[in-house]
Amino acid sequence: MLITEYDVLIIGAGSIGVPTALATAGDGLSTLVIESFPSVAQGDNKHAIGGIRATHTQKSKILLCKRSIEIFSSWEQKFGDDIWWVQGGYCFLAYTKEIEQTLIETVKKQKLLGLNIDYVDKDRIKELIPGINEQGLLGGTFSPEDGNASPLLALNAFYRESKNRGAIYKFKETVIKINSNDDGTFRVITNKNSYATSTIINAAGGNAREIGNMVGIDLKIEPESHEAGITEPVKRFFSPMIVDMRPARDPVFGDSKNYYFYQNREGKIIFCLTPEPSIKGKDRRETSNFLPQICKRMVNLLPRLKNIKIRRTWRGLYPMTPDGNPIIGLIDDVKGFINAVGMCGQGFMLGPGVGELLSRLIRNELTNEDKEILKELSYYRDFKGEEKLK
Ligand SMILES: Cc1cc2nc3c(=O)[nH]c(=O)nc-3n(C[C@H](O)[C@H](O)[C@H](O)COP(=O)(O)OP(=O)(O)OC[C@H]3O[C@@H](n4cnc5c(N)ncnc54)[C@H](O)[C@@H]3O)c2cc1C
């Protein structure tokens, strides 16, 4: 069996693996990406609805996503591919005093971290979202620099450019075993082949825990099922991603936490909901509960949606960690093994920023800011906090 050597071997051609290959290959590292599916983006990347924001509460995610937004927003100008980037902003709505208070507190912190975000009054929200249900509406946040793009178009654009830069992809190949050699290198064994490398990046999304097990570590990642849907296209009538954080009780179809939706470049509304309790596991089969749950909530919030037709729904995974933040970086006991896992509901937006950070990590070119990010997202943190805006 032929064994080829690579500087970096990335497991998974998804939201994280592909932009990481773009960065490592661009920085001159010989890069191999191994993917079970026949092409890029076919894991949970294509289940993402395409929201991209820097307005988080963790400094690490803010910095990573700020860089991601620079990459998404300038992509077409630099490389010519239209990835459907729209800088429409994000609105988190307040219909209760409690949520209003949380948002006001969060905005204060976000402003200190340099984010362009404000808590705005009801009238401004009504301008941003014409026809929104005013009953009980108190206000909300607006962050105009956030936006959205097509996860499939973006990943395919990153893929093509990463290949121009020399990255090599092996599709329909699954990593089944990792052998650590005495000299600190690895032999990665797939169902078809065997490869030598000094650095492995675990970017296996919902399967990241299994890859960790192959080198003897237990990553605290538990995938959760989330559903989404898309409507027919209609004339654009709002621009931001709308996030309604209120919980809702539904004795027939099941309770839910937040839901969020936006109108994409084609005018289609794309929507997604967080079930309560969360549904643990890897089940990606659509349910008949999702549409009755979310349609009732969306039409109540924005009554003019009541006649729009839904084209299809789908279900995918959030690879969750106990605190809702990713695990990124090296492991003390397994030299050369890097995790970029547990992206929760934010892997698409984190991808480009994470990719560049990992390339600097491999090349020993970390900045002080990078070190702060890696500390906050370390495998060794206590996982006690919780992301408020997950
Ligand atoms: C309904 C829904 C809506 C979402 N909306 C958003 C959103 O608006 N914005 C956002 O940023 N995120 C969103 N997400 C979350 C986002 O989809 C995930 O966080 C992201 O895709 C995870 O990226 P990843 O690269 O870790 O995993 P993936 O994109 O799933 O990539 C992992 C890849 O690894 C491959 N792989 C796994 N094991 C092996 C192996 N042993 N050998 C070879 N290959 C392997 C898989 O086949 C897969 O292609 C959403 C998710 C869902 C389900």
The ligand as a Gaussian input file, in Angstrom:
#p B3LYP/6-31G(d) Opt

LIG

0 1
 C      -31.117000      23.037000      10.967000
 C      -29.746000      23.608000      11.159000
 C      -29.527000      24.970000      10.985000
 C      -28.258000      25.520000      11.170000
 N      -28.060000      26.837000      10.903000
 C      -26.818000      27.371000      11.023000
 C      -26.575000      28.725000      10.699000
 O      -27.480000      29.470000      10.330000
 N      -25.299000      29.192000      10.814000
 C      -24.262000      28.398000      11.229000
 O      -23.142000      28.887000      11.330000
 N      -24.476000      27.097000      11.542000
 C      -25.712000      26.574000      11.453000
 N      -25.927000      25.253000      11.749000
 C      -24.835000      24.466000      12.350000
 C      -23.847000      23.965000      11.324000
 O      -24.511000      23.250000      10.323000
 C      -22.825000      23.072000      12.032000
 O      -22.320000      23.709000      13.188000
 C      -21.652000      22.810000      11.105000
 O      -22.079000      22.284000       9.869000
 C      -20.665000      21.869000      11.764000
 O      -19.519000      21.896000      10.960000
 P      -18.485000      20.705000      10.960000
 O      -17.476000      21.001000       9.894000
 O      -18.048000      20.463000      12.339000
 O      -19.372000      19.444000      10.517000
 P      -19.881000      19.020000       9.057000
 O      -20.163000      20.196000       8.212000
 O      -20.952000      18.022000       9.298000
 O      -18.599000      18.298000       8.456000
 C      -18.055000      17.131000       9.029000
 C      -17.679000      16.198000       7.898000
 O      -16.867000      15.148000       8.423000
 C      -17.145000      13.977000       7.689000
 N      -16.711000      12.817000       8.475000
 C      -17.146000      12.465000       9.703000
 N      -16.516000      11.342000      10.143000
 C      -15.650000      10.998000       9.134000
 C      -14.722000       9.921000       8.971000
 N      -14.537000       8.985000       9.925000
 N      -14.023000       9.864000       7.814000
 C      -14.189000      10.795000       6.835000
 N      -15.058000      11.824000       6.934000
 C      -15.775000      11.919000       8.075000
 C      -18.649000      14.044000       7.508000
 O      -19.086000      13.223000       6.445000
 C      -18.887000      15.534000       7.260000
 O      -18.934000      15.857000       5.887000
 C      -27.180000      24.678000      11.553000
 C      -27.401000      23.312000      11.716000
 C      -28.657000      22.780000      11.517000
 C      -28.870000      21.306000      11.688000

